[in-house]
Amino acid sequence: MLADIRSWAHRRPRGFDTMVAAVLCALAVLSTTMAQPPRIVRWPPPTAVAVATLACAALLARRRRPRLTVITTTACTAVLGAMGPAYGYEFGSTLTGPVMAALASLAWHTDSRTAARYTAICALTLLAASALWPPHGPQLRPEQVGLAAFTLVAPAVADSLRSRRDYVTAVEARAEMAIRTREEEARRRVGAERMRIARELHDVVAHHITLAHAQAATADYLLASRPASAQQVMHNLTGTLNTALGELRSTVGLLRERDEPSGPSSEPAPGMARLPDLIASFDQIGLTVTLTQDGATQPLSPGADLTAYRITQEALTNVSKHALTTTAAVHVHYTDSQLVLTVTDDGPPVQVRGTAGYGLIGMRERAHALGGHLHARPRDNTGFEVRAELPTLAPPGHPSAHDKDTP
């Protein structure tokens, strides 16, 4: 029943306000006809009826102008109380109904400080109205104090309900924000994982396809005149493709759930320990790479180890594709907290080399993800240089600090 009334009040607020005003007006008018003990002894005085009607009519504006409604109902109720001795009716709680309704509406639609201030003023006003004009002169009686205190009940209940409503609203807002934050974080993580897998696929495919293309072209050139050499090149091509398939299988395995029983097992990620094998693979296509190192070798985090290997791989792949040279150099320099990796070549000065495509973008993203830096620029005289400065330890919270087997 209560739920039905509440639903109706939400659907028809104007009708609900009119009904409340009519009921309170009827009680106030009825109070002006009664004497103690409670019995009807007279017709309602026209002046009292007019004042009571005005007080209850003001309640129709309680939603739009709650402060003005409180002021109007308080003034009208005080006048009704002051008129009581002249017309012979008691200043009872039924006359204060419009004030209590107005104060409750004010507490619901405003803040606690405003409601408390207006409630105190109303209570003092009603107390003065009942005390200054009793039948035998000014007199403060206990029932008058009780009547003023009774008006505090409605705004106190309304303020409590408003506080609960605000609390529930705040909790719901925090819950919605938490859901949005989790969704945004999930999207961010998915995007970062897709970008990481895209970099891995690009590096694997670009390197091995470049080697396979060069080996296939060499075999085709040697097939007619030097079939034995062509056969050796084809043998190397088979090894290159097998290696490419293995790394692709390992990388694509990242797309599977970690707890999937049938998912492929992850192989250890390549790192600086496999750098000689990487350099040897370029010998098969005619690119001679010189490897030098200085500084005491420092232990690398899994992320730094993989990043250094991939940057070297991509830089040498670019040399083989674009540099028009047969030599390159890789220099590895260790400090206490940093690995400086430099890949250079002595090809002709092509200003646009390394400025387009996804290779350079991927190398920069790898370096920045670890908190490092990457510089790629033409050298002063000839050739091109890629210089990566990587921290030997992963930054706090970086996944590479915990996952050593993810390629």
C-alpha positions in Angstrom: 0.0 0.0 0.0 2.8 2.4 1.0 4.7 1.6 -2.1 1.6 2.3 -4.3 1.1 5.7 -2.7 4.8 6.5 -3.1 4.6 5.5 -6.8 1.5 7.6 -7.3 3.2 10.6 -5.7 6.2 10.3 -8.0 4.0 10.1 -11.1 1.6 12.9 -10.0 3.5 15.3 -7.7 1.0 18.2 -8.2 -2.0 15.9 -7.3 -0.1 14.6 -4.2 0.7 18.2 -3.1 -3.0 19.2 -3.6 -4.2 16.3 -1.6 -1.8 17.0 1.3 -2.8 20.7 1.4 -6.5 19.8 1.4 -6.1 17.4 4.3 -4.1 19.8 6.4 -6.5 22.6 5.6 -9.4 20.5 6.7 -7.7 19.6 10.0 -6.8 23.3 10.7 -10.3 24.5 10.0 -11.8 21.7 12.1 -9.5 22.7 15.0 -11.0 26.2 15.0 -14.5 24.7 15.8 -13.4 22.7 18.8 -13.0 23.3 22.5 -11.6 21.3 25.4 -12.4 18.5 26.1 -12.4 17.9 22.3 -15.9 18.7 20.9 -17.3 20.9 18.2 -18.9 24.0 19.7 -18.9 26.6 16.9 -18.8 27.2 13.2 -15.3 27.9 11.9 -14.5 31.7 12.0 -14.3 33.0 8.4 -11.0 34.9 9.2 -9.4 31.7 10.6 -10.6 29.7 7.6 -9.1 32.3 5.2 -5.7 32.2 7.0 -5.7 28.4 7.2 -6.5 28.2 3.5 -3.7 30.6 2.6 -1.2 28.6 4.7 -2.1 25.3 3.1 -2.2 26.9 -0.4 1.4 27.9 0.1 2.3 24.2 0.2 1.6 24.0 -3.5 4.9 25.9 -4.1 7.0 23.9 -1.7 9.0 22.1 -4.4 10.0 25.3 -6.4 10.2 27.8 -3.5 10.7 25.8 -0.2 12.0 28.8 1.8 9.1 31.1 0.8 6.7 28.3 1.6 8.2 28.0 5.2 8.0 31.7 5.7 4.3 31.9 4.5 3.1 28.9 6.5 4.9 30.1 9.6 3.4 33.6 9.4 -0.1 32.2 8.8 0.1 29.6 11.6 1.4 32.3 14.0 -1.6 34.5 13.1 -4.0 31.5 13.7 -2.4 31.0 17.1 -2.7 34.6 18.0 -6.4 34.6 17.0 -7.2 31.6 19.1 -8.0 33.4 22.4 -10.3 35.8 20.5 -12.3 32.9 18.9 -12.1 30.4 21.7 -10.0 27.6 20.1 -6.8 26.1 21.3 -3.5 26.5 19.5 -2.9 22.8 19.0 -0.7 20.6 16.9 -3.3 20.3 14.1 -2.8 24.0 13.4 0.9 23.5 12.9 0.5 20.9 10.2 1.3 23.2 7.3 4.4 24.5 9.0 5.6 20.9 9.7 5.0 19.9 6.0 6.8 23.0 4.8 9.8 22.4 7.1 10.0 18.8 6.0 10.0 19.8 2.4 12.7 22.4 3.1 14.9 19.8 4.8 14.4 17.4 1.9 15.3 19.9 -0.8 18.1 21.9 0.9 21.0 21.2 3.2 21.0 20.5 6.9 22.3 24.0 7.9 19.5 25.8 6.0 16.9 23.4 7.4 18.1 23.9 11.0 18.2 27.7 10.7 14.6 27.9 9.4 13.3 25.3 11.8 14.7 27.2 14.8 13.2 30.5 13.6 9.8 28.8 13.0 9.8 27.1 16.5 10.6 30.4 18.2 8.0 32.3 16.2 5.2 29.7 17.1 6.3 29.7 20.7 6.1 33.5 20.8 2.7 33.5 19.1 1.3 31.0 21.6 2.8 32.7 24.7 2.1 36.3 24.0 -1.6 36.0 23.4 -3.1 33.5 25.9 -6.5 34.2 27.3 -5.2 36.0 30.4 -2.1 37.8 29.0 1.5 36.7 28.2 2.2 33.3 29.7 4.6 30.4 28.9 3.1 27.1 29.6 4.6 23.6 29.2 2.2 22.6 26.5 3.2 25.6 24.5 6.9 24.5 24.7 5.9 21.0 23.7 4.0 22.3 20.8 7.0 24.3 19.5 9.2 21.2 20.1 6.7 19.0 18.2 7.3 21.1 15.0 11.0 19.8 15.1 9.9 16.2 14.4 9.0 16.5 10.8 12.2 18.4 9.6 14.4 16.1 11.6 12.8 13.0 10.0 13.1 14.6 6.5 16.7 15.6 7.1 17.5 12.0 8.1 15.8 10.7 5.0 17.6 13.2 2.8 21.0 12.2 4.3 20.3 8.6 3.6 19.2 9.4 0.1 22.4 11.4 -0.5 24.5 8.6 1.0 22.8 6.0 -1.3 23.3 8.3 -4.3 27.0 8.7 -3.4 27.5 5.0 -3.0 25.8 4.3 -6.4 27.9 7.0 -8.0 31.1 5.5 -6.6 30.0 2.1 -7.8 29.3 3.4 -11.3 32.7 5.2 -11.3 34.5 2.0 -10.1 32.8 0.0 -12.9 33.8 2.6 -15.5 37.3 2.7 -14.2 37.6 -1.1 -14.3 36.2 -1.1 -17.9 38.7 1.7 -18.9 41.6 -0.2 -17.3 40.5 -3.4 -19.0 40.4 -1.6 -22.4 43.8 0.0 -21.7 45.3 -3.4 -20.8 43.8 -5.0 -23.9 45.1 -2.2 -26.1 48.6 -2.5 -24.5 48.6 -6.3 -25.0 47.5 -6.0 -28.6 50.2 -3.4 -29.2 52.8 -5.7 -27.6 51.7 -8.7 -29.7 51.7 -6.5 -32.8 55.3 -5.5 -32.2 56.3 -9.1 -31.6 54.7 -10.2 -34.8 56.2 -7.3 -36.8 59.7 -8.0 -35.5 59.5 -11.8 -36.1 57.9 -11.5 -39.5 60.1 -8.6 -40.8 63.3 -10.3 -39.7 62.7 -13.8 -40.9 60.8 -12.8 -44.1 63.7 -10.5 -45.0 66.2 -13.3 -44.5 64.0 -15.8 -46.4 63.6 -13.4 -49.3 67.3 -12.7 -49.6 68.1 -16.4 -49.4 65.4 -17.3 -52.0 66.7 -14.7 -54.4 70.3 -15.9 -53.9 69.3 -19.5 -54.5 67.4 -18.6 -57.6 70.5 -16.7 -58.9 72.9 -19.6 -58.2 70.6 -22.4 -59.3 71.7 -22.4 -63.0 75.4 -21.8 -62.6 76.2 -23.2 -59.1 73.6 -25.8 -58.1 75.7 -27.0 -55.1 75.8 -23.5 -53.6 72.1 -23.0 -54.4 71.3 -26.2 -52.5 73.2 -25.0 -49.4 71.3 -21.7 -49.6 68.1 -23.6 -49.8 69.1 -25.6 -46.8 69.7 -22.3 -44.9 66.3 -21.1 -46.1 64.6 -24.1 -44.6 66.2 -23.4 -41.3 65.2 -19.7 -41.4 61.6 -20.7 -42.1 61.5 -23.3 -39.4 62.8 -20.7 -36.9 60.2 -18.2 -38.1 57.4 -20.7 -37.7 58.6 -21.5 -34.2 58.7 -17.8 -33.1 55.3 -17.1 -34.7 53.8 -20.1 -32.9 55.2 -18.9 -29.6 54.0 -15.3 -30.2 50.5 -16.3 -31.4 50.3 -18.5 -28.3 49.9 -15.2 -26.3 46.4 -14.9 -27.7 45.3 -18.0 -25.8 44.3 -18.0 -22.2 47.1 -18.9 -19.8 44.9 -21.5 -18.1 43.8 -23.2 -21.4 45.0 -26.8 -21.1 45.3 -27.2 -24.9 47.2 -23.9 -25.4 50.8 -24.1 -26.7 53.5 -23.9 -24.1 55.5 -20.7 -24.1 59.1 -21.0 -24.9 61.7 -18.8 -23.2 61.9 -15.3 -24.8 65.0 -14.5 -26.9 67.6 -12.3 -25.2 71.1 -11.0 -25.4 72.4 -14.5 -25.0 71.1 -15.3 -28.5 72.7 -12.2 -30.0 75.6 -14.3 -31.7 73.0 -16.5 -33.3 71.1 -13.5 -34.6 74.2 -12.0 -36.1 75.2 -15.3 -37.7 71.8 -15.4 -39.4 72.6 -12.3 -41.3 75.9 -13.8 -42.6 73.7 -16.1 -44.7 72.4 -13.2 -46.7 75.8 -11.4 -47.1 75.6 -8.9 -44.3 78.7 -9.0 -42.1 78.0 -7.8 -38.6 80.7 -6.9 -36.0 79.8 -7.3 -32.3 81.8 -5.4 -29.7 81.1 -4.9 -26.0 82.6 -2.9 -23.1 81.8 -2.6 -19.5 81.1 -5.4 -17.0 78.1 -7.4 -18.1 75.1 -6.6 -15.9 72.1 -8.9 -15.2 69.1 -7.7 -17.2 65.4 -7.8 -16.4 63.4 -10.1 -18.7 61.9 -7.0 -20.4 65.2 -5.3 -21.0 66.8 -8.5 -22.3 64.0 -9.1 -24.8 63.8 -5.4 -25.8 67.6 -5.2 -26.5 67.4 -8.3 -28.6 64.3 -7.1 -30.6 65.8 -3.6 -31.2 69.0 -5.2 -32.5 67.0 -7.6 -34.7 64.9 -4.8 -36.2 67.8 -2.4 -36.7 69.9 -5.1 -38.5 66.8 -6.1 -40.6 66.5 -2.4 -41.7 70.2 -2.4 -42.6 69.8 -5.5 -44.8 66.7 -4.0 -46.5 67.6 -0.4 -47.0 71.3 0.4 -46.3 72.8 -0.9 -49.6 75.8 -2.1 -47.7 77.4 -5.4 -46.6 78.7 -4.4 -43.2 77.2 -3.3 -39.9 78.3 -3.0 -36.3 76.7 -3.7 -33.0 78.2 -2.1 -29.9 77.0 -3.1 -26.4 78.0 -0.9 -23.5 77.1 -1.8 -19.9 77.0 0.7 -17.0 75.8 0.1 -13.4 72.2 0.9 -14.2 72.0 1.1 -18.0 72.5 -0.8 -21.2 73.5 1.3 -24.2 73.0 -0.5 -27.5 74.3 1.0 -30.8 73.7 -0.4 -34.3 75.5 1.4 -37.1 76.1 0.9 -40.8 78.2 2.6 -43.5 75.6 2.7 -46.3 74.9 5.7 -48.4 73.3 8.7 -46.7 69.5 8.2 -47.2 67.7 10.9 -45.2 64.4 9.1 -45.1 65.7 5.7 -44.0 64.1 4.6 -40.7 61.6 7.5 -40.6 58.6 5.5 -42.1 56.9 2.2 -41.4 56.3 0.4 -38.1 59.8 -0.8 -37.4 61.1 2.5 -35.9 57.8 3.1 -34.1 58.0 -0.4 -32.5 61.6 0.1 -31.4 60.7 3.5 -29.8 57.7 2.0 -28.1 59.7 -0.9 -26.7 62.4 1.5 -25.3 59.8 3.9 -23.8 57.9 1.0 -22.2 60.9 0.2 -20.1 61.6 3.9 -19.3 64.4 4.1 -21.8 65.2 6.2 -24.9 65.8 5.4 -28.5 67.5 7.7 -31.1 67.6 6.9 -34.8 69.4 9.3 -37.2 71.8 9.5 -40.1 75.4 9.7 -39.2 77.5 12.7 -39.9 79.5 11.3 -42.8 77.7 8.2 -44.1 75.4 5.5 -42.9 72.7 5.4 -40.2 72.8 4.9 -36.4 70.2 3.4 -34.0 71.1 4.1 -30.3 69.0 2.6 -27.5 69.5 3.4 -23.8 67.7 0.9 -21.6 67.6 0.5 -17.8 68.9 -2.9 -16.7 66.1 -3.2 -14.2 62.4 -3.1 -15.1 60.5 -0.1 -13.7 58.2 -0.8 -10.7 55.0 -2.5 -11.8 56.3 -3.5 -15.2 55.1 -7.0 -16.1 58.5 -8.0 -17.3 59.7 -8.0 -13.7 57.4 -11.0 -13.0 57.0 -12.9 -16.3 60.3 -14.3 -17.7 58.8 -16.7 -20.2 56.6 -14.4 -22.2 58.0 -13.6 -25.7 
